[in-house]
Amino acid sequence: MKVIAVIPARYASTRFPAKLMQDLGGKTVILRTYEASVATGLFDNVFVVTDSDLIYNEIISNGGKAIMSIKEHESGSDRIAEAVADIDADIVVNVQGDEPFTEKGPLEQVLSVFKNDTDKKVDLASLMREITNEDDINNPNNVKVVVDQNDFALYFSRSVIPYPRERNVGVRYFQHIGIYAFRKQAIMDFYNLPMKSLEASEKLEQLRYLEFGKRIKMVETTHVSIGIDTLEDLEKARKML
C-alpha cells in the first residue's frame, strides 16, 4: 500500500494573511509542517501543493517537494486532487499546512483504518475527540460529527448535533479533527462531483463525500490539534517551541 502525504498551502488567509510564511523559531510555519510530516516516517512521499510562488520556493529551496496548483480551488480536497491525479498512490493523507507540530500518533490512527479494511469498505478515515465543555460544544468553529454504531460518519455540522432536547440520555459530543486519509479514487471522485446544498450551507467539504455516498470512518482520539489561525496562535506556538 503506497501512502503519500499532501499539504495544501494557500498563501491567502481570511483571519491571518500569509500565516504559513511567518517565522516560527527560525523556520517558516509551512517548512516546519513539511519537516514534521517527513519526520513521522509514515509516508513514501510528502508534497506541499500551493498557489504561491513564495511557498513553492520556500519548500524547494530547503530540499523539499512542492507542486504548483494550476487552477483556482474552493477547497483543500480540490487542490490535493489536482496535484495527485498523476501520482502513483493508494492512500493520500491531507496534512494541514498550519500545523507545525504534526505528530506521528494521530496519523498512524487514520492509516490503521485502511490496513484493517480488507474489503475496501472505507473511502475516507478521519479523527474525532470527545468534548464536554458547553462553550466548545456550542462554538460553530468546532465542527461536530455524529456517527453510527460502527463509527461511520452520519453528519458533520457547525451546529450542536445531536440537539440536547433530553439531557439525561448519555449523549457524547465529538469534535471533528481535520486529519484525513483518503483512498485516491475517493478524492478524485470528489474533484469531479459538484458542490451540493449541504456543503454550500455549512462550508464543510466533508459533506460532499457524504452527499454522494462515500463512507467516512471516524476514529476516536485524545489528540488536540494545534493549528495557527491567528497572530495569538503564532505567539503561543513560539512559546511552545
Secondary structure per residue as TSV (DSSP state, phi and psi in degrees):
chain	resnum	aa	ss	phi	psi
A	1	M	-	360.0	116.3
A	2	K	-	-90.4	123.5
A	3	V	E	-119.3	128.4
A	4	I	E	-123.9	156.2
A	5	A	E	-111.9	138.2
A	6	V	E	-126.8	130.5
A	7	I	E	-111.5	101.3
A	8	P	E	-72.1	131.5
A	9	A	E	-137.8	94.2
A	10	R	-	-83.0	142.2
A	11	Y	S	-75.5	-41.5
A	12	A	-	-76.9	148.0
A	13	S	-	-151.6	131.3
A	14	T	S	-62.3	-47.3
A	15	R	S	-84.2	-28.2
A	16	F	S	-150.1	83.9
A	17	P	T	-56.7	139.8
A	18	A	T	61.4	26.7
A	19	K	G	-62.4	-32.1
A	20	L	G	-70.4	-18.0
A	21	M	G	-101.2	8.9
A	22	Q	S	-74.1	150.1
A	23	D	E	-75.9	132.6
A	24	L	E	-134.3	92.5
A	25	G	T	63.7	38.1
A	26	G	T	92.4	-3.2
A	27	K	E	-134.1	155.4
A	28	T	E	-73.7	159.3
A	29	V	H	-57.9	-45.4
A	30	I	H	-67.4	-37.1
A	31	L	H	-66.7	-40.6
A	32	R	H	-63.9	-39.1
A	33	T	H	-64.2	-44.6
A	34	Y	H	-59.9	-48.8
A	35	E	H	-65.1	-37.1
A	36	A	H	-65.4	-37.0
A	37	S	H	-66.9	-44.3
A	38	V	H	-62.3	-40.2
A	39	A	H	-65.8	-18.5
A	40	T	T	-66.2	-26.2
A	41	G	-	71.7	15.7
A	42	L	-	-92.6	-12.0
A	43	F	-	-118.5	144.5
A	44	D	S	-72.7	-27.8
A	45	N	E	-155.8	150.1
A	46	V	E	-128.6	130.6
A	47	F	E	-128.7	144.4
A	48	V	E	-99.2	130.3
A	49	V	E	-116.4	127.1
A	50	T	E	-145.5	161.3
A	51	D	S	-102.6	7.2
A	52	S	-	-117.7	128.3
A	53	D	H	-62.5	-36.3
A	54	L	H	-61.7	-47.5
A	55	I	H	-68.0	-43.4
A	56	Y	H	-55.5	-49.8
A	57	N	H	-67.3	-32.7
A	58	E	H	-61.2	-43.9
A	59	I	H	-73.6	-47.1
A	60	I	H	-62.6	-42.4
A	61	S	H	-69.1	-16.3
A	62	N	T	-104.7	20.3
A	63	G	T	81.9	11.7
A	64	G	-	-93.7	-176.4
A	65	K	-	-115.8	129.6
A	66	A	E	-139.8	153.5
A	67	I	E	-130.7	133.3
A	68	M	E	-87.0	132.1
A	69	S	-	-69.1	141.3
A	70	I	S	-92.1	-37.7
A	71	K	S	-108.5	165.0
A	72	E	-	-78.4	143.3
A	73	H	-	-132.2	144.6
A	74	E	S	-81.8	-26.4
A	75	S	S	-142.4	164.2
A	76	G	H	-63.8	-36.5
A	77	S	H	-62.7	-41.4
A	78	D	H	-61.0	-44.0
A	79	R	H	-63.6	-42.1
A	80	I	H	-65.4	-44.1
A	81	A	H	-59.1	-44.6
A	82	E	H	-60.1	-40.7
A	83	A	H	-69.2	-36.6
A	84	V	H	-96.1	0.7
A	85	A	T	-51.0	-39.3
A	86	D	T	-110.1	17.2
A	87	I	S	-101.4	133.7
A	88	D	-	-74.0	113.4
A	89	A	-	-161.3	148.7
A	90	D	S	-96.8	-44.1
A	91	I	E	-123.2	134.0
A	92	V	E	-117.8	124.4
A	93	V	E	-105.1	129.3
A	94	N	E	-92.1	112.5
A	95	V	-	-103.8	128.9
A	96	Q	-	-70.0	131.8
A	97	G	T	-67.2	-19.6
A	98	D	T	-99.6	24.5
A	99	E	-	-121.6	79.6
A	100	P	T	-69.7	-10.9
A	101	F	T	-102.9	28.2
A	102	T	-	-51.2	131.3
A	103	E	-	-115.9	160.2
A	104	K	H	-70.9	-40.6
A	105	G	H	-53.6	-57.3
A	106	P	H	-63.9	-31.5
A	107	L	H	-67.6	-38.4
A	108	E	H	-62.7	-36.0
A	109	Q	H	-61.4	-45.9
A	110	V	H	-72.4	-33.9
A	111	L	H	-71.1	-28.6
A	112	S	H	-62.4	-27.4
A	113	V	H	-58.5	-43.9
A	114	F	H	-76.0	-30.2
A	115	K	H	-64.8	-30.3
A	116	N	S	-96.5	-2.6
A	117	D	-	-96.0	69.3
A	118	T	T	-67.3	-26.2
A	119	D	T	-89.2	-0.5
A	120	K	-	55.2	49.8
A	121	K	-	-89.8	-11.7
A	122	V	-	-102.3	128.9
A	123	D	S	-93.5	-38.8
A	124	L	E	-137.9	154.9
A	125	A	E	-130.6	145.0
A	126	S	E	-152.3	177.4
A	127	L	E	-114.4	153.9
A	128	M	E	-143.4	149.4
A	129	R	E	-132.4	146.5
A	130	E	E	-71.0	138.2
A	131	I	E	-124.3	140.3
A	132	T	-	-122.9	-20.0
A	133	N	-	-69.7	129.8
A	134	E	H	-63.2	-36.3
A	135	D	H	-63.8	-40.0
A	136	D	H	-64.4	-40.5
A	137	I	H	-65.3	-37.7
A	138	N	H	-86.2	-12.3
A	139	N	-	-71.8	118.6
A	140	P	T	-67.6	-15.0
A	141	N	T	-77.7	-15.4
A	142	N	S	-94.6	108.2
A	143	V	-	-76.7	127.9
A	144	K	E	-99.5	153.7
A	145	V	E	-135.0	142.2
A	146	V	E	-116.2	144.0
A	147	V	E	-127.9	163.3
A	148	D	-	-87.7	-171.0
A	149	Q	T	-66.6	-18.0
A	150	N	T	-105.4	14.9
A	151	D	-	66.1	27.0
A	152	F	B	-88.0	136.9
A	153	A	E	-64.4	133.5
A	154	L	E	-97.7	-38.7
A	155	Y	E	-165.4	150.9
A	156	F	E	-119.0	144.2
A	157	S	E	-157.2	153.2
A	158	R	S	-80.7	-17.8
A	159	S	S	-79.6	170.4
A	160	V	-	-74.4	115.8
A	161	I	S	-132.9	131.9
A	162	P	S	-74.9	157.6
A	163	Y	-	-69.5	130.5
A	164	P	-	-83.1	61.4
A	165	R	S	-63.2	-39.1
A	166	E	S	-118.5	119.5
A	167	R	S	-89.4	-13.9
A	168	N	S	-106.9	45.3
A	169	V	S	-119.7	9.8
A	170	G	-	75.6	26.3
A	171	V	-	-69.6	136.4
A	172	R	-	-107.2	142.1
A	173	Y	E	-107.6	135.0
A	174	F	E	-123.0	131.5
A	175	Q	E	-91.4	135.5
A	176	H	E	-77.4	127.8
A	177	I	E	-98.9	121.6
A	178	G	E	-78.0	46.2
A	179	I	E	-101.8	122.3
A	180	Y	E	-119.7	144.5
A	181	A	E	-125.1	131.8
A	182	F	E	-119.8	146.2
A	183	R	E	-68.4	140.5
A	184	K	H	-56.7	-39.2
A	185	Q	H	-62.0	-35.3
A	186	A	H	-64.5	-42.0
A	187	I	H	-74.1	-30.2
A	188	M	H	-70.1	-37.2
A	189	D	H	-61.2	-45.3
A	190	F	H	-53.8	-44.6
A	191	Y	H	-60.9	-29.5
A	192	N	T	-100.3	4.8
A	193	L	S	-104.9	147.2
A	194	P	-	-78.8	153.0
A	195	M	-	-69.5	131.3
A	196	K	-	-106.3	-178.4
A	197	S	H	-64.6	-36.5
A	198	L	H	-64.8	-47.2
A	199	E	H	-62.3	-42.5
A	200	A	H	-64.0	-36.8
A	201	S	H	-72.6	-48.4
A	202	E	H	-87.2	-16.2
A	203	K	T	56.8	49.2
A	204	L	-	-130.5	110.9
A	205	E	T	-67.2	-25.1
A	206	Q	H	-63.4	-19.6
A	207	L	H	-70.6	-25.2
A	208	R	H	-63.7	-40.7
A	209	Y	H	-60.3	-46.2
A	210	L	H	-66.1	-41.0
A	211	E	H	-62.7	-26.5
A	212	F	T	-105.4	19.1
A	213	G	T	83.8	12.4
A	214	K	-	-75.5	148.2
A	215	R	-	-102.8	122.1
A	216	I	E	-110.6	113.4
A	217	K	E	-88.2	123.7
A	218	M	E	-100.0	140.1
A	219	V	E	-119.7	126.6
A	220	E	E	-75.2	138.0
A	221	T	-	-141.5	165.2
A	222	T	-	-105.5	3.7
A	223	H	-	-64.0	134.4
A	224	V	-	-109.2	118.1
A	225	S	-	-68.9	135.8
A	226	I	-	-117.7	93.1
A	227	G	-	-105.0	163.9
A	228	I	-	-114.6	100.5
A	229	D	-	-110.3	-18.3
A	230	T	S	-137.9	168.6
A	231	L	H	-62.4	-34.7
A	232	E	H	-63.6	-40.0
A	233	D	H	-60.9	-40.4
A	234	L	H	-63.8	-41.6
A	235	E	H	-63.9	-40.0
A	236	K	H	-63.3	-40.8
A	237	A	H	-64.5	-38.8
A	238	R	H	-63.3	-39.6
A	239	K	H	-68.3	-40.3
A	240	M	H	-63.8	-40.1
A	241	L	-	-64.5	360.0
